[in-house]
Amino acid sequence: MATDTSLVGEDAVRAALQRVNDPEIHRPITDLGMVKSVEIAADGTVTVGVYLTIQGCPMRDSITADVTAAVRAVPGVTDVRVDLDVMSDEQRKELATTLRGGKAEREIPFAQPGSLTRVYAVASGKGGVGKSSVTVNLAAALAADGLKVGVVDADIYGHSVPRMLGTDARPTQVENMIMPPSAHGVKVISIGMFTPGNAPVVWRGPMLHRALQQFLADVYWGDLDVLLLDLPPGTGDIAISVAQLVPGAEILVVTTPQQAAAEVAERAGSIAVQTHQKIVGVVENMAGLPCPHCGELVDVFGTGGGQRVADGLTRATGAEVPVLGSVPIDVRLREGGDDGTPVVLADPGSPAAEALRRVASTLSGRQRGLAGMSLGLTPRGRL
């Protein structure tokens, strides 16, 4: 029986295209001005013209496949052809303005009074305590729970987040806006995505501040529920810049049970007293090694470091700082970082994964806040 192609209407095709999202921006291509044209032939062949944001767009094959599949599902369509074109400079400027909500100027969305995104700055006093491992696993666990999550690899000198999330993708630039790659449902940006090979970054304070500012203002994050910033160890330039650029960011301190690590972790967290930031809690990493034979916990790095840090920060800030979780030593946690699949996804039943998922659950249970938001209320004077 022949297909009645006269029933194929342009409205039906465009309605199908509304279900096609740009792979990087995660919004319908119809809303982004990416649909150039729709032509319907008498034999039911539909030709869709699509604007790519840049020449050589890395997502061109994905966009072509998604458009083809969506239009082919329209009743009466016999074939689909996709003609790709590239946006003009003016079109890219309009797109950037659209993505910024009609505002042409660059601003940090998470620092605006109306932002509902929870921003957590993951800090540690010293290196080697597993801060980045905790960050990527929390991000992956939160995304697996259905939240929209982003990670800024703010450890400019020691960047490692892309490897731990298993991505070597490069960001795409549209005008002055950067589209971040995604891995395991997490949007991520890192200076490692802009440097050749394993080249070191040799910058001083002002350059570090500018890089962090660009990661926060120039990257199109969309409407995130949670943004995690993986800070470098200590209380240096980046920690100060975070407090200046995103004053509403809350600090999550990572330590090990070791006394020496706990002391410097407490020092790192105490910066909140000077920057007037809130400390959301402490995560104690490497909290004992389960014996592979008897299951008994071996305290390789001692005990109680996380609680000591929490108690010290409680005294320093005058606000209760809880221990959100203790993560045992687990070789699968290390393997997940090397393989690019966080342990909360690769082996969710492992002790380390379960501890990290409990921390993530605590963070996700905290509602997107109204702190600092203007409610538009005007006090009334006396009559």
LUMTORZA-694726 format. One line per 8 residues: their letters; for each residue z, x, y of C-alpha. Coordinates in Angstrom, 2 decimals, decimal comma, always signed. Example, Ala and Ser with C-alpha at 12.3 -4.5 7.8 and 13.67 -1.06 7.14 Angstrom:
2
AS> +7,80:+12,30:-4,50  +7,14:+13,67:-1,06 $
END
This chain:
383
MATDTSLV> +0,00:+0,00:+0,00  -1,04:+1,47:+3,37  +1,55:+2,25:+6,02  +1,34:+0,11:+9,14  +1,35:+2,81:+11,83  +1,08:+0,26:+14,62  +4,83:-0,27:+14,27  +5,60:+3,31:+15,38 $
GEDAVRAA> +6,84:+3,07:+18,95  +7,76:+5,81:+21,39  +11,18:+4,24:+21,97  +11,97:+4,55:+18,25  +10,90:+8,20:+18,23  +12,97:+9,03:+21,30  +15,95:+7,21:+19,79  +15,60:+9,46:+16,74 $
LQRVNDPE> +15,44:+12,53:+18,97  +18,75:+11,52:+20,54  +20,35:+12,40:+17,21  +19,02:+15,97:+17,36  +21,55:+18,38:+18,87  +20,77:+21,81:+20,26  +22,33:+24,21:+17,69  +24,05:+26,30:+20,37 $
IHRPITDL> +24,95:+23,75:+23,04  +25,82:+20,98:+20,54  +24,44:+18,22:+22,75  +21,36:+15,98:+22,23  +18,10:+17,64:+23,24  +17,19:+14,42:+25,06  +20,20:+14,87:+27,36  +19,31:+18,51:+28,04 $
GMVKSVEI> +15,76:+17,90:+29,24  +14,34:+19,67:+26,19  +11,92:+16,88:+25,14  +8,66:+17,63:+26,89  +6,48:+14,87:+25,44  +5,98:+12,40:+22,61  +2,49:+11,54:+21,40  +1,74:+9,06:+18,61 $
AADGTVTV> -1,67:+9,08:+16,89  -3,32:+6,08:+15,28  -2,77:+7,53:+11,81  +1,03:+7,72:+12,35  +1,19:+11,42:+13,22  +3,79:+12,12:+15,89  +3,56:+15,23:+18,04  +6,75:+16,16:+19,88 $
GVYLTIQG> +6,71:+18,72:+22,67  +10,00:+20,59:+22,93  +11,14:+22,98:+25,63  +13,06:+26,03:+24,41  +15,61:+27,44:+26,83  +14,23:+30,98:+26,60  +11,24:+32,83:+25,19  +11,92:+33,91:+21,62 $
CPMRDSIT> +14,85:+31,50:+21,25  +16,74:+32,47:+18,05  +17,25:+28,78:+17,22  +13,57:+27,78:+17,39  +13,20:+27,32:+13,61  +16,39:+25,26:+13,41  +15,30:+23,03:+16,32  +11,85:+22,57:+14,79 $
ADVTAAVR> +13,32:+21,59:+11,41  +15,84:+19,17:+12,94  +13,23:+17,46:+15,13  +10,83:+17,15:+12,19  +13,47:+15,63:+9,93  +14,69:+13,15:+12,55  +11,23:+11,89:+13,53  +9,94:+11,78:+9,95 $
AVPGVTDV> +12,71:+9,28:+9,18  +11,24:+6,77:+11,67  +9,45:+3,95:+9,80  +5,68:+4,26:+10,00  +5,57:+7,99:+10,77  +3,20:+9,81:+8,41  +3,44:+13,34:+9,77  +5,33:+15,29:+12,45 $
RVDLDVMS> +4,15:+18,19:+14,56  +6,38:+20,11:+16,94  +4,83:+21,97:+19,87  +7,21:+24,50:+21,41  +7,16:+25,50:+25,06  +9,58:+27,42:+27,27  +11,55:+26,08:+30,23  +10,64:+27,28:+33,68 $
DEQRKELA> +13,19:+29,04:+35,87  +13,79:+25,80:+37,75  +14,35:+23,84:+34,54  +16,86:+26,42:+33,33  +18,74:+26,16:+36,62  +18,87:+22,37:+36,24  +20,11:+22,74:+32,67  +22,87:+25,16:+33,74 $
TTLRGGKA> +23,93:+22,75:+36,49  +23,96:+19,86:+33,98  +26,15:+21,81:+31,57  +28,58:+22,61:+34,36  +28,97:+18,93:+35,12  +26,77:+18,99:+38,20  +28,47:+22,01:+39,74  +26,19:+24,95:+40,44 $
EREIPFAQ> +29,00:+27,42:+41,13  +30,70:+29,29:+38,33  +34,31:+28,46:+37,66  +36,76:+28,79:+34,80  +37,00:+25,29:+33,31  +40,32:+26,01:+31,58  +41,96:+26,83:+34,91  +41,00:+23,51:+36,50 $
PGSLTRVY> +43,72:+20,86:+37,01  +41,84:+18,36:+34,84  +41,46:+20,63:+31,82  +42,99:+19,29:+28,59  +42,18:+22,40:+26,55  +45,18:+24,18:+25,07  +44,80:+27,91:+25,74  +46,79:+30,31:+23,56 $
AVASGKGG> +46,89:+34,02:+24,39  +47,72:+35,81:+21,13  +49,71:+38,92:+22,02  +51,50:+41,78:+20,30  +53,51:+44,74:+21,46  +51,66:+47,28:+19,34  +48,53:+47,54:+17,24  +48,42:+47,19:+13,48 $
VGKSSVTV> +50,55:+44,06:+13,20  +47,62:+41,80:+12,23  +47,21:+40,01:+15,55  +43,44:+39,59:+15,19  +43,78:+38,44:+11,58  +46,26:+35,79:+12,70  +43,94:+34,74:+15,54  +40,80:+34,22:+13,45 $
NLAAALAA> +42,68:+32,45:+10,66  +44,37:+30,08:+13,09  +40,99:+29,39:+14,71  +39,33:+28,69:+11,35  +42,22:+26,47:+10,21  +42,17:+24,47:+13,45  +38,39:+24,01:+13,22  +38,71:+22,93:+9,57 $
DGLKVGVV> +41,16:+20,25:+10,75  +38,44:+18,83:+12,98  +39,35:+20,39:+16,31  +36,81:+21,98:+18,66  +37,86:+25,62:+18,84  +36,77:+28,73:+20,71  +37,88:+32,37:+20,48  +37,63:+35,01:+23,19 $
DADIYGHS> +37,85:+38,53:+21,77  +39,71:+39,89:+24,79  +40,57:+43,15:+23,01  +37,72:+44,92:+24,79  +38,44:+48,39:+23,41  +39,35:+47,29:+19,87  +37,11:+44,25:+19,40  +37,03:+43,03:+15,79 $
VPRMLGTD> +36,82:+39,23:+15,87  +33,05:+38,87:+15,15  +33,36:+40,89:+11,94  +36,43:+38,95:+10,85  +34,57:+35,68:+11,41  +31,50:+37,01:+9,61  +28,96:+36,82:+12,44  +26,58:+39,37:+13,87 $
ARPTQVEN> +24,75:+36,80:+15,99  +23,98:+37,51:+19,62  +24,66:+35,11:+22,49  +21,74:+33,38:+24,20  +21,56:+33,48:+28,00  +20,30:+30,55:+30,07  +20,19:+31,57:+33,72  +23,73:+32,88:+34,32 $
MIMPPSAH> +25,21:+30,86:+31,47  +25,91:+32,33:+28,02  +25,68:+30,28:+24,83  +28,24:+31,64:+22,35  +27,48:+31,93:+18,62  +29,49:+29,88:+16,15  +31,02:+30,90:+12,83  +32,98:+28,63:+10,49 $
GVKVISIG> +32,88:+25,96:+13,20  +34,41:+28,30:+15,80  +32,65:+29,34:+18,99  +33,22:+33,04:+19,64  +32,43:+35,63:+22,29  +33,12:+39,36:+22,18  +32,05:+42,48:+24,04  +30,89:+43,71:+20,63 $
MFTPGNAP> +28,01:+41,23:+20,89  +26,68:+43,11:+23,91  +27,12:+46,76:+22,86  +24,75:+48,68:+20,57  +26,09:+49,45:+17,11  +29,66:+50,64:+17,12  +29,48:+52,16:+20,59  +32,83:+52,48:+22,38 $
VVWRGPML> +33,61:+50,63:+25,60  +34,85:+53,03:+28,29  +35,96:+50,87:+31,20  +38,79:+50,83:+33,70  +40,90:+47,90:+34,84  +38,49:+46,15:+37,28  +35,69:+46,17:+34,69  +38,02:+44,69:+32,09 $
HRALQQFL> +39,01:+41,92:+34,50  +35,37:+41,16:+35,28  +34,44:+41,03:+31,58  +37,23:+38,57:+30,83  +36,27:+36,48:+33,85  +32,67:+36,27:+32,61  +33,80:+35,31:+29,11  +35,80:+32,44:+30,58 $
ADVYWGDL> +33,48:+31,29:+33,38  +29,93:+32,17:+32,31  +30,15:+31,14:+28,65  +29,36:+27,50:+27,90  +32,32:+26,44:+25,78  +31,87:+22,69:+25,99  +34,86:+20,39:+25,62  +37,28:+22,47:+23,56 $
DVLLLDLP> +40,55:+21,27:+22,12  +41,88:+24,81:+21,69  +40,87:+28,21:+23,06  +42,42:+31,32:+21,50  +42,38:+34,65:+23,32  +42,87:+37,71:+21,13  +44,60:+40,07:+23,57  +44,83:+43,85:+23,23 $
PGTGDIAI> +48,27:+45,20:+22,29  +50,83:+45,75:+25,03  +51,17:+44,53:+28,59  +48,13:+46,09:+30,26  +45,32:+44,90:+32,48  +44,00:+42,13:+30,23  +47,39:+40,44:+29,85  +47,78:+40,43:+33,63 $
SVAQLVPG> +44,21:+39,16:+34,12  +44,79:+36,28:+31,71  +47,81:+35,20:+33,74  +45,73:+35,32:+36,93  +42,59:+33,65:+35,57  +44,18:+31,04:+33,29  +47,76:+30,56:+34,51  +48,26:+27,64:+32,13 $
AEILVVTT> +47,66:+29,80:+29,05  +50,59:+29,89:+26,62  +51,58:+33,08:+24,83  +51,76:+33,33:+21,05  +53,52:+36,53:+19,99  +52,68:+38,26:+16,71  +55,07:+40,81:+15,22  +56,12:+42,29:+11,90 $
PQQAAAEV> +59,71:+42,26:+10,56  +60,07:+45,95:+11,41  +62,67:+46,69:+14,10  +60,37:+48,99:+16,08  +57,56:+46,43:+16,07  +59,96:+43,65:+17,04  +61,23:+45,57:+20,06  +57,77:+46,16:+21,52 $
AERAGSIA> +56,68:+42,61:+20,66  +59,63:+41,27:+22,63  +58,56:+43,49:+25,51  +55,01:+42,09:+25,35  +56,27:+38,51:+25,31  +58,64:+39,13:+28,20  +55,66:+39,47:+30,53  +55,82:+35,66:+30,62 $
VQTHQKIV> +58,92:+35,95:+32,79  +56,92:+37,70:+35,50  +53,72:+35,66:+35,10  +55,56:+32,30:+34,76  +53,77:+31,48:+31,51  +55,19:+29,59:+28,57  +55,73:+31,25:+25,19  +54,69:+28,80:+22,49 $
GVVENMAG> +56,32:+30,77:+19,67  +56,41:+33,80:+17,40  +54,47:+34,49:+14,21  +56,00:+37,04:+11,86  +53,21:+38,76:+9,94  +53,57:+41,02:+6,85  +56,85:+39,29:+6,04  +57,39:+40,70:+2,58 $
LPCPHCGE> +55,17:+41,50:-0,40  +55,34:+39,14:-3,41  +55,75:+41,25:-6,57  +52,64:+40,74:-8,76  +54,83:+40,81:-11,89  +57,96:+38,80:-11,10  +57,06:+37,10:-7,83  +60,15:+38,44:-6,06 $
LVDVFGTG> +59,59:+39,22:-2,37  +59,75:+42,93:-1,53  +60,69:+43,49:+2,12  +58,31:+46,38:+2,81  +58,85:+46,24:+6,57  +62,40:+44,92:+6,57  +63,50:+41,41:+7,50  +64,34:+39,31:+10,51 $
GGQRVADG> +61,96:+40,85:+13,06  +60,36:+37,55:+13,97  +63,70:+35,86:+14,57  +64,92:+38,83:+16,64  +61,85:+38,55:+18,85  +62,29:+34,78:+19,21  +65,98:+35,15:+20,07  +65,27:+37,89:+22,61 $
LTRATGAE> +62,51:+35,89:+24,29  +64,73:+32,81:+24,35  +67,35:+34,79:+26,25  +64,77:+36,35:+28,58  +62,95:+33,14:+29,48  +65,80:+30,66:+29,26  +63,63:+28,39:+27,11  +63,74:+27,92:+23,35 $
VPVLGSVP> +61,15:+30,15:+21,62  +60,72:+29,22:+17,93  +59,46:+31,20:+14,97  +56,36:+29,23:+14,02  +55,87:+30,91:+10,67  +56,24:+33,97:+8,46  +53,08:+35,25:+6,77  +53,58:+37,34:+3,62 $
IDVRLREG> +51,55:+40,45:+2,84  +48,50:+39,33:+0,90  +45,51:+41,47:-0,06  +43,33:+38,36:+0,23  +44,10:+38,21:+3,94  +42,68:+41,70:+4,35  +39,71:+40,93:+2,11  +38,90:+37,84:+4,14 $
GDDGTPVV> +38,79:+39,89:+7,32  +36,47:+42,44:+5,73  +34,20:+39,81:+4,17  +34,03:+37,60:+7,25  +35,58:+34,56:+5,60  +39,17:+33,90:+6,78  +41,65:+33,47:+3,94  +42,51:+29,93:+5,10 $
LADPGSPA> +38,96:+29,02:+4,04  +38,34:+31,49:+1,21  +41,63:+30,90:-0,62  +43,54:+28,06:+1,06  +46,14:+27,95:-1,71  +47,27:+31,55:-1,29  +50,74:+32,14:+0,22  +49,33:+33,77:+3,38 $
AEALRRVA> +46,81:+30,97:+3,90  +49,44:+28,27:+3,46  +51,73:+29,96:+6,00  +48,90:+30,31:+8,52  +47,81:+26,71:+8,02  +51,36:+25,55:+8,73  +51,28:+27,47:+12,02  +47,89:+25,95:+12,83 $
STLSGRQR> +49,22:+22,50:+12,01  +52,08:+23,02:+14,45  +49,66:+24,07:+17,18  +47,21:+21,23:+16,48  +50,06:+18,71:+16,55  +50,70:+19,57:+20,17  +48,71:+17,14:+22,28  +46,19:+18,26:+24,85 $
GLAGMSLG> +48,41:+18,33:+27,89  +48,62:+16,91:+31,35  +50,59:+19,88:+32,70  +49,30:+20,85:+36,11  +46,98:+17,85:+36,37  +46,77:+15,84:+39,55  +47,51:+12,22:+38,74  +46,24:+10,98:+42,08 $
LTPRGRL> +49,59:+9,48:+43,03  +50,69:+9,22:+46,65  +54,39:+8,70:+47,43  +55,07:+5,63:+49,54  +57,22:+5,85:+52,59  +60,13:+3,56:+53,29  +59,43:+0,21:+54,79 $
END
